[in-house]
Amino acid sequence: MTATVRLTTAQALVRFLAAQYTERDGARARLIGATWGIFGHGNVAGIGQALLEYADVMPFHQGRNEQAMVHAATGYARQSGRLSTHAVTTSIGPGATNLVTGAALATVNHLPVLLLPGDVFATRPADPVLQQLEVPYAGDVSVNDCLRPVSRWFDRITRPEALVPAALEAMRVLTDPVETGAVTLALPQDVQAEAYDWPEEFFAERVWAVRRPGADPAELAAAVRLIRSARRPLLVAGGGVHHSRAEDTLCEFAATTGIPVASTQSGKGSLRFDHPQDVGGVGHTGTAVADALARTADLVIGVGTRWTDFTTASGTLFAEPGVRFLNLTVAPHDGHKLAGTPLIADARTGLSELTAALRPHAYRVADDYAAEYARGKAAWERGVDACFTAADPDARPTQEQVLGALDAVVDATDVVINAAGSLPGDLHRLWRARSRDQYHVEYGYSCMGYEIPAAIGVSLAAPGRPVWALVGDGTYLMMPTEIVTAVQEGVPLKVVLVQNHGYASIGGLSEAVGGERFGTAYRLPAADGSLTGAPLPVDLAANAASLGMRVLRATTVRELGSALLEARDAATPTCVYVETATADTVSGAPGGQAWWDVPVAETATRPSAVRARESYERQAMTRRRHL
């Protein structure tokens, strides 16, 4: 007879999660490292009680905002190489719907996170309950169904015994390199607290092997033929390089072949910035050298990238008439994009197999091609130096000089986090990544508010390393709440708060597409009612201090450098607040190196929109479909 143990559904779930592990390359990690929670009537008596019951085996973190908790878990998962993540529990109603944005971010970026929202009563003893959404045409719908399209796996546990197959399937998806993302187990509040006789085997330690599939021999042979026939190949490194921990293998491939390596936002840092084959970011926010190579490449090798819009520059960047694409990816869905030749394999395994297969042919790019990109790389680095250097150290810094000041104080152990605003473009173009995980820019969803909670997650995954959350004032105002969590838990994150009085990046885009920066500045109303008056009289540094952070104010380049050094050594959460120079005193950082397709009003009376449409139509004529 099978031995059983009587527990509530919530207790069984917590015990089960505490016994799950991943293993890759002989290294084992705990799959669910901790649980984040905000409790309400939908989960306090169920999973809340269970987390208290098993506090010795499941660490708990108290959050302030449900979306932020998901961001923290996602940051932890990315820093952990997708081998470990956190769970997030909320009550029903607004607590559950606040998960949606964080879930979408995790799924878009292929990062595992487990969501455990409370749900309405499965047995309907009271109907409707507080916070229940009544749907006239369906009795089995709750607000948690909003999580279906942003989850890679969703289930509602309407009976205790249904947890067994659902929990196992959830773990399978979380650990699958192709399918991973947000996983949701909706937990009706009565079922959470219901007792059941569980088989003891359900709680046994379970190890989920993370696969490294190799390439099909025929696909590998086709890939080798493509590379050998290429005169001007370019490799584009995506986030899959980091997920696979393929950085050293990519370094060997690049050194062996001489093929230059550009990077997406997710892939930046795949090679160190000073590696001879690293040519920087590619696409709309790319470097001049990378985008020039992309325009003339006859073969583009995508490794671990899903070819998003900024990377492909809306089908206009890769302009060589006969250009071909080779897509090395673990995901078959991405392997055929841009009419590419698929090489379906784990990034590290596939690159290793490619390098070995090319060695007998002694393939290497021509010396004149290598010299060309070396000159371009050197010229670009001189431009970065110019952007980072302030002629007057006692002047207010530009945003680029803020990055230059930070660049001067970090080393390979620091992690720099950003997600939205004008900073991702400047970082992609200018930041000098010193290690495989120093550059942490979430640009798959580009979610304002990600940075501070993600920095907490990264700090928990990499204790002892300096972690920087770079935020503009717009992003800061979206979600500063987890500063309180960092203070509570003693997480010494460093926040660089850049005050530029509004949504600067969208303001610039608005101006470019004829929108005249409408609704993008943080200003008081002018006499005509438009938001063009004086800047809002807010003090975000005082706000950060009120939430418990130590705040260092910097008004000049010189003060900024000193403040960043002090913050780096701080053992408590510390904010460096700096107001950047106005638009007419910027350092002249280069603009977009490739076109980004943002549709412009086809008809308008305002001259700015008319001019923008004319420019748009000229650029749109260069579109192409790679067939």
N, C-alpha and C positions, 0 to 999 in steps of 0.2 A: 504494500500500500504506500502511495506517495506521501511523504511527510509534508505537512503544511504548517503555516504560521498565520494566525489571525491578526490582520491589520486593516486599517482603513485604506481606501484607494489612494489617498494622498500619502499616507505613510509608506505604502508599498512603492509608490512612484519615487519618493525620495530615496528609499533604500536601494531601489534598482539603479537609479542614476549614479549613486555613489560607488557602484561596482562596475561601471563601464570604463573601458580603456581603449586607446588606439595604439597601434604599433606600426612603425615604418622604419626600414633599414635597421632593425634590431633595437630601436629606441621606443620605449613605452611612455605614454602620457595619459593622465586622467582625462577622460573625454569631457565631463562636466565638472569644471574646477570649482564652481561656486554658483549660488543662486542669488539673483537680485530680486527685491520685492517691495511693493507698496500694497498694503492690505486694506481691504474693504469687506463688506458683508459677503462678497462673492468668493473670497478665498481665505479669510482670516481664521475661520474655524476648521477649515480643511487643510490646505497645504501650509497655511501659517502655523497651525498646531503641529503638523508633521515636521516642518523645519526646526521647530523648537525641540521636538521629540528626538530628532537625529542631528542636533547641532554639532555633535562630536564627529560626524562623518560628512556633513555637508555645510561648508562655510556659507555665511549669509552676508550680503551687502544691502544696506538700506538706501534706496534711491529717493529722489525728489520729483522726478518726472519720468513717466513710463517710456516715452520715446528715448530719453537720455539713457535709461537703463539698457535699452537694446543697443544703443551706440557704444556704451561701455563694454558690453558683451562682445560686440563685433570687433572693436579695437583689440580686445584681448585675444580673440580668435585669429585675427590677422597677424598679430605679433607672435602668436604661438604656431604659426605655419599651418593653421587649420586643423591641427591635431588635438586641440583643446579649445573649449568654449565655455560660456556660462549659460545658465537658464534664467528666464525672467518670468516672474509671476505677478499678475495684477487681478484686481477685482473685475466684476462684470461692468458693463456700461462704458463710461468715458475712459476708465482705466484701460479697458481692452482696446477701444478704438484708438487710443493714443499710441498703441504699438504699431499701427499700420505703416507709418513713415519709416520707422526703424527697420521693420521687416522688409520693406521694399528695398532699402539700402543694402541690407545683408544679402538678399537674393540677387539683386543686380550685380553685386560684386562677388558672388559665389563664395560667401563667407558663412560658416555655420553658426546658428544661434537657435536655442530652444525656447519657444514661447509657451507659457502655461497660463492663459487667461481663465478666470472663472467664467461660468456660464449660468444660464437660467436653470431652474429645477428641471431635471429630466422626468420626474414623476408628476409634475404639475399640481402639487397640493395647493399652491397659491399661484394664480395666473391672471393678470400679469404681476410680476414682482417689481420691486423698486429697480429702476433703470432698465427695465425690459422694453425692447422695441417690439411693438405689436405689428405683425405683418398680416394683413387681412386675408391674403391668398395662400399663406403657408404657416402651419403651426410649428414647424421644426426649424425656423430661421431665427437667428439671434444676431446681435451686432458683430459677433465673432466671425460671421460669414464674410465680413469685409476683409478678413485676413486670407481668405482662400486664394485670390489672384496674386498675392504677394508672398505666398508660402510655397516651398517646394514639396511639402507634404502637410496635409491637414487632416485631422480626425477629431471627432467629438466623442468623448468617452461616456456613453449613456448607461453602461452597466459596468460594475467593477471588473468582471472577467474580460471585458473588451480591452482593458489596459494592456494585457500581455502581448497580443499581436501588434497593437498600435505602438507600444513602446519599442518593441524590437524593430519595427519598420522605421520609426523615427530615428533610431540610432543608425540604421543602415543608410538613410538619406544623409544624415549629418556627416557621415564618414566617407561618402562617395565623392571622389574628386570631380566628377562630372555633374552630379545632381545636387550637390550641397548648396545650402542657403538657409533661409528661415524655415523652421519646422514648428508647426502649431498643434498642440494638443489642448483642445478646449475642454474644460473640466466643470461640468455642472456642479453647483454647490452642494446639492444633496448627495451626489455620487462621491464627491471628494471625502465626505465624512462617513460613508457607508462602509461597514466592515465586511471582510470576505476572507475565506480560507485559501491562502495563496500557496502554491507549490514552492518549496524552499529553493528549488533549482532556479527559480526566477531571480533570486537574489545572489546567485553565484557570480563570482568575478568573470567578466566576459571581455575578450579582447577583439577589437575590430581592426583587421589588417587593412591598411591604406595601400591600395594597389599602385604599382609602377608598370603599367603595361608597355611592352615593347612594340616596335613598328612591324607591320606586315612586311614580309620580304619583298613583295612586288612593289609596294608603296615606297619602301626604302630605296630600291633600285631606281625607281622613277625619280625620286628626289635627288639622288646622286647624279643622274643624267642631267637634270635641270641645272644643278649647281656647276657641273663641269662645263656646260655650254655657256655659262653666263660670263659676260665681260665686266659688267658694272652691277654686281649684286649688292643688295642692302638688306641687313637683318633688322627687323623691328621686334624688340623684346617687350612682351606684355607681362601682366601680372602673374601669368602662369609660371614664369621663370622663378619668381619668388615663392609661389605656393609649392612648387616642386623642389625648392632648395637647389636649383640648377645653376646658380651663379658661377661656381667654379668650373662646371662643365661648359658653360657658355664662354667663359674666359679662355678655356683651352681650345674650343672651336674657333673663336675669333683669332687667337694667336696662330693657330695652325693654318687657317685659310686667308688671313688678312682681310676678311670681309668686315666692313664697318658696321657698327651696331648703334642704331637709334632706339629710342624707348618711348613708350606710351607713358601716361601719368602713372599707371599702376606698375609699369615695368622699370621706371627710373631707378637707378641704383643697381641694376642687374650687372653692370660693370662699374667700377669706380670711375669718377669723373676724369681722373688722370690716366686711365688705361688708353693706350695708343689707338685702339679701335672704337672707343666711345665717342660718338659725335653728338650726343645730347638728345633732347626731346624732339619728337616729330609731330607734324600736323599744324593746326592753327596756332598753337602755343609753342611751336618747335623752334629750334635754332636755325640760323641761316644755312649752316653747313649741312645739317640733316635734311632739311627740306630741299636744298639744291640737289643733293644726292638722290632724294626720292623722285624728283622730276625727271631725272635721266636714268634711273635704274632700269635695267632690262629684266631683273629678277628681284622680287621682294619676298624675303623669307620671314613670315610671321611666326613667332614662337610664343605660344601662350597668350595670344591676343584675340579678342572677338571683333576687332576692326570697327570700333565705334566712330562716330561722326568726326570728332576732333582729330582722330588718328588718320582717317582716310581723307580728311578735308573735303567731305561731300563729293567724292569721286572726281576731284579736279587735280589733286596733288601728283598722283602717279601718271605722268603725262607721256612717257615714252610709248610710241605707237604699238610696239610689240611686247610691252611689259607683261610678265607672267608672275603668278603668285604661288608660293609654296607655303602651306599652312601646317605647321607642326603644332598640334594641340591634342589634348586628351579628350576633347569634346567633339564628337562627329558633327554636331550642328555647326560648329565654327570652321570645320575643316574644308568645307566647300564654298565658303564665302569668297566674293570677288572672283568667282569661277576658278578658284585656286585648285592646285593639285594637293590632295589631302595626305598628310602623314600623321595618322592617328596614333599617338603615343604620349606617355608621360614626357614632360619637357626634358628632364635630366636624362632619362633613358634614351629618348630619341636623339638628343644632341650627341650623346656618347656614341650611339650607333652611327650617326652621320659622320662624325670625326673619324671613327675607325674605318668606315667604308671609303672615305676620301683619301686616306693616307697612302694607299698603294698607288694612287694616281698623282700624288704630290701636287694636288690642286692648291693654287694660291693666286690671288688677284695680281694683276700686272703692277709693276713698280710705279708707273706713271699714275695709275688710279690711287694707289696708296699715298703717293706724294700729294695728290690733289686734295684728298680729304684731310691729310695731316696739315696742309696749309690752311684749309678752311677751319679746322679745329683750333689752330693757334690764333687765327684772326678773331674767332669768336671769343676765346678766352681773354684776349686783350680788351674786347668790348665789355665783357663781364667786369673786368677790373675797373674800367672807366665808370660803369654803372654803380659799382660798390664804393668807389672812392669819393669822398667829399672834399671839395676845394677849400671849404671853410668849416673846420670841425666845430665851430661855435654857432653854426646855422642850424635851423630846423631840418631834420633829415627828410629825404624823400623815402617812399616805400622801398625802393631798390636799395637805398643806403641802410635802411633797417635790416634788410636781409644781409647786406655786406657786413654790418656790425655783428650780426649773429654768426655769420660765416667765420668771423675772426675769433670767436670764443669757443666754438664746438670742436669736438674730435669725433672719431668713428663710433664712440659709444653713445652719442646723443641721438635722440629720435625727434624728428620735426614733423608735426601733424597739422594738416590743413584740409579744407574741403570745398570752400566756396568763396565767392567774391573775386577781387582782382588778384589776390595772392596766388591762387593756383597757376595762373598764367605766368606770373613773374618767377615763381618757384620752378616751373617746368623749364623755362628758358634759362634761368640764371643759377639755380642752386647747384652746388658742387657736392654731390652725394659721395660720402666717404666709406660707406659700408652698405651691405645688402639690405638692411632694414632701417637705415637712417631716414629715408624719405618715405613718409607715410601721408600721401595725399589721396583722399577719397574723392575720385572724380567720376566714378561710374554713375552715381546719383547726385553728386555735388550738393550735399545736403547741409544747408546752413544750420549751425548748432551742433554739428557732429564733434567738433574739435575738443572741447573741454571734457565731455564724458568719455570720448575715445582715449584721451590722454590718461584718464584714470585707468581704463582697461589695459592700456599698454604698460602703464607703471606696475600694475598688478602682475602682468605677465613677465616683465623684465625689471624686477626690483633692483634698485641701486643705479640704474641708468638715468641720466638726465633726459626728461621728456618735456618737449616744448609744444604748447598749443598756440598756434598763430591765428589770431582772430581780428577781423575788422569790427567796427562798432555795430554794423548791421547784424553780423553773425552773433556777436556777443549778446545783443539784446534778444535774440531768438531763444537762447537757452543757457543762461549763466547759472542755473540752479544747482548743478552738480559741484560747484565750488564748495557748497556746504558739505557735500559728501566727502570731498577731498580733505577738508578740514577735519571732519569727524573721524576719518580713518587715517589721518596723518600721511596722506599721499603727497609727496613733495613736488607736485607738478608745477611747471613754469608756464605762465600765460603771458604772451606778448600781445597786448591790446593796442591795436593801431586805430587811432581816431582820425577818420577822414570825412566825417559828417554826412554819411549816407551810403547808399548802395553804389559804390564807385564803379564797379565793373559793369553793372547793368546801365549805369549812367553813360559810360563810354559807348557801350553797344547801342543804347538808345540814340545817342547822337549820330552814330555811324549809319543807322537805318532810318533816319529822319524823324525820330521821336523826340528830339530836342531835350533829352534828359528829363522828360516829364515824369513827375512822381518818384524821382530817385534820390533827391537830396533831403537830408534831415534839416529843414529850415522852417522858420515861422512864416505865416502868411504875409505877403506883401499887400500894398494898398489895393491892388486889383484882385485880391483873393488867391492868387497863385502862391505856391510854396517856394517862394524865391527870396524871402526876407533873410534876416540874420540867422546864423546857426542856432539850433536848439540849445537852450541853456542847461544842458545836462552835464553831469560829472560822473562818468563811468568809472573812474578810478575810485571815487568815494563809494560808488555802489559795490565794487569788488571788495573794498575794505570792509563794508558793512556786512558782507557775507563771510568774513573771517580771514580773507587773504591779507598777507603783507603786500603793500603796494609801493613800488618805486617809480616815481615820476621822472621822465627824461624829456627835456625840452630842446636839447642840442645833440648833435652827433657824438660829441665827446661824452656828455652825460649818459647817452644811451649805451655806449660801450662799457662804461663803468657799471651801470645798472644791470646789464646782461651778465657780466662776470659775477656780480654779487648774487644775482638770482640763480645762476648755475650752481653755486656752492651752497645754496640755502637748503635747509633740512625740513622746511615747512612750505606749504603752498604759497607761491610768490608771483605777483603780477608786475610786469614792466609796462607802464602806460606811456605811450608816445603819440603826440599829434604830428602828423606828417605835413610836409610842405604843400602849399597850394599848387594848383595845376600849372601855373605859369612859372614855377621854379622846379619842375621835375628834372630828373637826371638824364632824361632822354633814352630810357630803355627801349630797345627795338620793339616794334609792334608785331602783329601776327605775320608769320612768314608764309602762311597759306590761307586761302579763302575759306570762310565758314559760311555755310548756306543758312541764312536767317531771312525768311521771306519779308519783303518790304511791300507796303501798301501799293496796290496796282494803280490806284487813282487817288489823288489828293490835291488840295489847293495850296497847301503850305510849301514854299520853295524848297525847304530842307528835305521834305519827303519826296518831292519830284526829282531832285538831284540824286537822292539815295536810290530811287527806283531805277534811274538811268544806269547808275553804277551796278546795281544788282543784275540787270538784264545783260550787261556786258560780261559780268563774271559767270552768269548762268550758262552762257553760250559755251563755256569750256567744260561743262559737265560731260562725263562719259560713263557708260556702263561697261564694266569689265566682263566680257563674255568669252 
